[in-house]
Amino acid sequence: MRRHGRKDGNHAELERVLRQLGYLVFDCSAVGDGFPDLTVCRAGRVQLLEVKAPGGTLTAEQQRFMQLGWPVTIVRSLDDLVAL
């Protein structure tokens, strides 16, 4: 059964800040099935980001996606964005 994603409460703010930091941002949150929330690119470097609320946990689908070897970075706060 295909599960569609939902956005965490901090999603919009983190997406806005990424754009301010110069990232190209594609919102993939509606894809579901464990696919990360955002695909971002800056200076030719593409990254997959999973947005989680502070204390939020990965779903089983998200864990399976990452176990396949996809490089996904989990971001929960503005500090996480600075560390990218």
Backbone as a printed PyTorch tensor [residue, N CA C, xyz], in Angstrom:
tensor([[[ 0.8400, -1.1840,  0.0000],
         [ 0.0000,  0.0000,  0.0000],
         [ 0.8820,  1.2430,  0.0000]],

        [[ 0.6220,  2.1430, -0.8890],
         [ 1.4170,  3.3620, -1.0250],
         [ 1.0170,  4.3680,  0.0460]],

        [[ 2.0040,  4.8070,  0.8090],
         [ 1.7560,  5.8340,  1.8300],
         [ 2.2960,  7.1550,  1.3430]],

        [[ 1.4630,  8.1690,  1.4010],
         [ 1.9140,  9.5070,  1.0270],
         [ 2.4720, 10.2050,  2.2550]],

        [[ 3.4930, 11.0010,  2.0250],
         [ 4.1400, 11.7020,  3.1160],
         [ 3.3010, 12.8430,  3.6550]],

        [[ 3.7110, 13.3050,  4.7990],
         [ 3.0900, 14.4920,  5.3870],
         [ 4.2210, 15.3900,  5.8410]],

        [[ 3.9080, 16.6610,  6.0220],
         [ 4.9420, 17.6220,  6.4050],
         [ 4.9510, 17.8240,  7.9130]],

        [[ 6.1640, 17.8090,  8.4830],
         [ 6.3140, 18.1330,  9.9020],
         [ 6.1380, 19.6330, 10.0830]],

        [[ 5.8760, 20.0670, 11.3020],
         [ 5.5960, 21.4690, 11.5890],
         [ 6.7260, 22.4240, 11.2440]],

        [[ 7.9580, 21.9500, 11.2380],
         [ 9.1030, 22.8090, 10.9530],
         [ 9.5010, 22.8010,  9.4750]],

        [[ 8.7790, 22.0660,  8.6600],
         [ 9.1300, 21.8870,  7.2470],
         [ 9.2140, 23.2230,  6.5030]],

        [[ 8.1720, 24.0340,  6.5900],
         [ 8.1300, 25.2940,  5.8310],
         [ 9.2760, 26.2240,  6.2200]],

        [[ 9.5520, 26.3260,  7.5080],
         [10.6320, 27.2130,  7.9560],
         [11.9850, 26.7280,  7.4440]],

        [[12.2480, 25.4270,  7.5600],
         [13.5320, 24.9060,  7.0950],
         [13.6730, 25.0670,  5.5780]],

        [[12.5930, 24.8540,  4.8510],
         [12.6300, 25.0450,  3.4040],
         [12.9230, 26.5070,  3.0580]],

        [[12.2930, 27.4310,  3.7610],
         [12.5140, 28.8660,  3.5320],
         [13.9740, 29.2350,  3.7930]],

        [[14.5400, 28.7430,  4.8860],
         [15.9290, 29.0660,  5.2390],
         [16.9000, 28.4650,  4.2220]],

        [[16.6190, 27.2590,  3.7590],
         [17.4770, 26.6620,  2.7320],
         [17.5460, 27.5580,  1.5000]],

        [[16.3950, 28.0690,  1.0850],
         [16.3680, 28.9690, -0.0730],
         [17.1810, 30.2410,  0.2150]],

        [[17.0590, 30.7810,  1.4380],
         [17.8260, 31.9760,  1.8070],
         [19.3230, 31.6970,  1.8060]],

        [[19.7050, 30.4560,  2.0980],
         [21.1150, 30.0710,  2.1030],
         [21.6400, 29.7770,  0.6970]],

        [[20.7660, 29.9130, -0.3030],
         [21.2060, 29.7400, -1.6790],
         [20.9800, 28.3700, -2.2730]],

        [[20.2340, 27.5240, -1.6060],
         [19.9350, 26.2010, -2.1340],
         [18.7750, 26.2530, -3.1230]],

        [[18.8560, 25.4260, -4.1630],
         [17.6810, 25.1020, -4.9680],
         [16.9440, 24.0380, -4.1610]],

        [[15.6380, 24.1720, -4.0360],
         [14.8780, 23.2550, -3.1760],
         [13.7140, 22.6750, -3.9580]],

        [[13.5970, 21.3500, -3.9530],
         [12.4480, 20.6720, -4.5400],
         [11.7600, 19.8930, -3.4220]],

        [[10.4970, 20.2190, -3.1790],
         [ 9.7260, 19.5780, -2.1160],
         [ 9.1810, 18.2480, -2.6310]],

        [[ 9.6490, 17.1610, -2.0470],
         [ 9.2520, 15.8040, -2.4400],
         [ 8.3570, 15.1550, -1.3880]],

        [[ 7.8620, 15.9410, -0.4410],
         [ 7.1330, 15.3620,  0.6920],
         [ 5.8760, 14.6030,  0.2830]],

        [[ 5.3030, 14.9170, -0.8610],
         [ 4.0910, 14.2210, -1.2970],
         [ 4.3830, 12.8720, -1.9610]],

        [[ 5.6420, 12.5700, -2.2170],
         [ 5.9910, 11.3150, -2.8880],
         [ 5.6250, 10.1240, -2.0090]],

        [[ 5.9720, 10.1810, -0.7370],
         [ 5.6610,  9.0810,  0.1750],
         [ 6.5610,  7.8790, -0.0290]],

        [[ 6.1510,  6.7360,  0.4840],
         [ 6.8950,  5.4790,  0.3980],
         [ 8.3230,  5.5880,  0.9330]],

        [[ 8.5480,  6.4770,  1.8840],
         [ 9.8650,  6.6040,  2.4970],
         [10.8090,  7.5490,  1.7910]],

        [[10.3850,  8.1120,  0.6420],
         [11.2690,  9.0330, -0.0690],
         [11.4580, 10.2910,  0.7770]],

        [[12.6760, 10.8490,  0.8390],
         [12.9380, 12.0290,  1.6600],
         [12.0850, 13.2370,  1.2790]],

        [[11.9170, 14.1360,  2.2300],
         [11.0550, 15.3040,  2.0610],
         [11.5640, 16.3140,  1.0510]],

        [[12.8760, 16.5200,  1.0180],
         [13.4360, 17.5710,  0.1730],
         [14.6320, 17.0600, -0.6160]],

        [[14.7340, 17.5250, -1.8550],
         [15.9520, 17.3600, -2.6390],
         [16.4940, 18.7690, -2.8190]],

        [[17.7390, 18.9750, -2.3990],
         [18.3310, 20.3110, -2.4620],
         [19.6370, 20.2620, -3.2350]],

        [[20.0050, 21.4180, -3.7840],
         [21.2510, 21.5060, -4.5400],
         [21.8640, 22.8860, -4.3280]],

        [[23.1670, 22.8970, -4.1020],
         [23.9230, 24.1460, -4.0230],
         [25.3390, 23.8420, -4.4780]],

        [[25.8570, 24.7020, -5.3310],
         [27.2240, 24.5500, -5.8510],
         [27.4250, 23.1860, -6.5070]],

        [[26.3880, 22.6950, -7.2010],
         [26.4910, 21.4310, -7.9070],
         [26.3800, 20.1900, -7.0470]],

        [[26.1410, 20.3600, -5.7650],
         [26.0440, 19.2170, -4.8390],
         [24.5710, 18.9750, -4.5020]],

        [[24.0750, 17.7850, -4.8290],
         [22.6830, 17.4160, -4.5830],
         [22.6160, 16.5940, -3.3030]],

        [[21.6200, 16.9050, -2.4620],
         [21.4320, 16.1800, -1.2010],
         [19.9580, 15.8460, -1.0130]],

        [[19.7100, 14.7110, -0.3840],
         [18.3680, 14.3050,  0.0150],
         [18.2240, 14.5970,  1.5010]],

        [[17.1730, 15.3280,  1.8590],
         [16.9630, 15.7060,  3.2570],
         [15.6300, 15.1810,  3.7610]],

        [[15.6480, 14.5930,  4.9250],
         [14.4260, 14.1770,  5.6100],
         [14.1940, 15.1560,  6.7540]],

        [[13.0750, 15.8730,  6.7000],
         [12.7350, 16.8420,  7.7380],
         [11.9890, 16.1140,  8.8570]],

        [[12.4880, 16.2700, 10.0630],
         [11.8430, 15.6800, 11.2330],
         [11.6870, 16.7550, 12.2990]],

        [[10.5850, 16.6960, 12.9950],
         [10.4000, 17.5620, 14.1520],
         [11.3930, 17.1230, 15.2250]],

        [[11.7880, 18.0310, 16.1060],
         [12.6620, 17.6160, 17.2090],
         [12.0140, 16.4380, 17.9420]],

        [[12.7600, 15.3730, 18.0820],
         [12.2520, 14.1770, 18.7460],
         [11.4820, 13.2440, 17.8290]],

        [[11.2560, 13.6540, 16.5750],
         [10.5320, 12.8090, 15.6250],
         [11.3660, 11.6060, 15.2110]],

        [[10.7140, 10.5300, 14.8420],
         [11.4210,  9.3070, 14.4570],
         [11.1140,  8.9520, 13.0090]],

        [[11.9970,  8.1720, 12.4240],
         [11.8140,  7.7130, 11.0550],
         [10.7290,  6.6490, 11.0070]],

        [[ 9.9540,  6.6600,  9.9350],
         [ 8.9740,  5.6020,  9.7170],
         [ 9.7120,  4.3570,  9.2130]],

        [[ 9.0250,  3.2360,  9.2320],
         [ 9.6180,  1.9960,  8.7160],
         [ 9.9920,  2.1600,  7.2390]],

        [[ 9.1490,  2.8600,  6.4750],
         [ 9.4340,  3.0760,  5.0610],
         [10.6900,  3.9290,  4.8700]],

        [[10.8540,  4.9580,  5.7010],
         [12.0380,  5.8080,  5.6220],
         [13.2920,  5.0220,  5.9910]],

        [[13.1880,  4.1840,  6.9950],
         [14.3270,  3.3510,  7.3790],
         [14.7170,  2.4060,  6.2510]],

        [[13.7390,  1.7800,  5.6010],
         [14.0220,  0.8750,  4.4850],
         [14.6880,  1.6230,  3.3330]],

        [[14.2020,  2.8200,  3.0190],
         [14.7860,  3.6260,  1.9430],
         [16.2650,  3.8780,  2.2290]],

        [[16.5740,  4.2580,  3.4400],
         [17.9610,  4.5540,  3.8100],
         [18.8050,  3.2830,  3.8340]],

        [[18.2280,  2.1590,  4.2240],
         [18.9670,  0.8990,  4.2580],
         [19.3480,  0.4170,  2.8650]],

        [[18.6490,  0.9060,  1.8520],
         [19.0050,  0.5720,  0.4710],
         [20.3090,  1.2420,  0.0440]],

        [[20.7820,  2.1820,  0.8630],
         [22.0430,  2.8480,  0.5730],
         [21.9270,  4.2930,  0.1320]],

        [[20.6940,  4.8040,  0.0700],
         [20.5240,  6.2050, -0.3060],
         [21.0760,  7.1100,  0.7900]],

        [[21.8860,  8.1110,  0.4160],
         [22.4460,  9.0250,  1.4120],
         [21.4260, 10.1100,  1.7850]],

        [[20.8050,  9.9500,  2.9130],
         [19.7810, 10.8810,  3.3830],
         [20.2690, 11.5460,  4.6560]],

        [[20.1690, 12.8680,  4.6990],
         [20.5200, 13.6260,  5.8930],
         [19.2350, 14.0220,  6.6020]],

        [[19.1640, 13.7730,  7.8990],
         [17.9950, 14.1530,  8.6920],
         [18.2400, 15.5500,  9.2530]],

        [[17.2750, 16.4460,  9.0240],
         [17.3810, 17.7990,  9.5440],
         [16.1770, 18.0720, 10.4620]],

        [[16.4820, 18.6250, 11.6310],
         [15.4490, 18.9070, 12.6310],
         [15.3990, 20.3800, 13.0190]],

        [[16.4880, 21.0970, 12.7230],
         [16.5930, 22.4790, 13.2180],
         [17.4390, 23.3230, 12.2800]],

        [[17.4680, 24.6030, 12.5480],
         [18.3120, 25.5130, 11.7720],
         [19.7720, 25.1560, 11.9250]],

        [[20.1610, 24.6930, 13.1030],
         [21.5600, 24.2750, 13.3150],
         [21.9490, 23.1370, 12.3630]],

        [[21.0030, 22.2220, 12.1060],
         [21.2750, 21.1280, 11.1760],
         [21.5140, 21.6520,  9.7710]],

        [[20.8100, 22.7100,  9.3830],
         [21.0020, 23.2870,  8.0550],
         [22.3660, 23.9280,  7.9230]],

        [[22.8090, 24.5930,  8.9450],
         [24.1220, 25.2400,  8.9300],
         [25.2260, 24.1770,  8.7800]],

        [[24.9860, 22.9990,  9.3490],
         [25.9840, 21.9280,  9.3040],
         [26.0630, 21.2370,  7.9390]],

        [[25.1220, 21.5340,  7.0450],
         [25.1580, 20.9050,  5.7180],
         [26.4150, 21.3440,  4.9950]]])
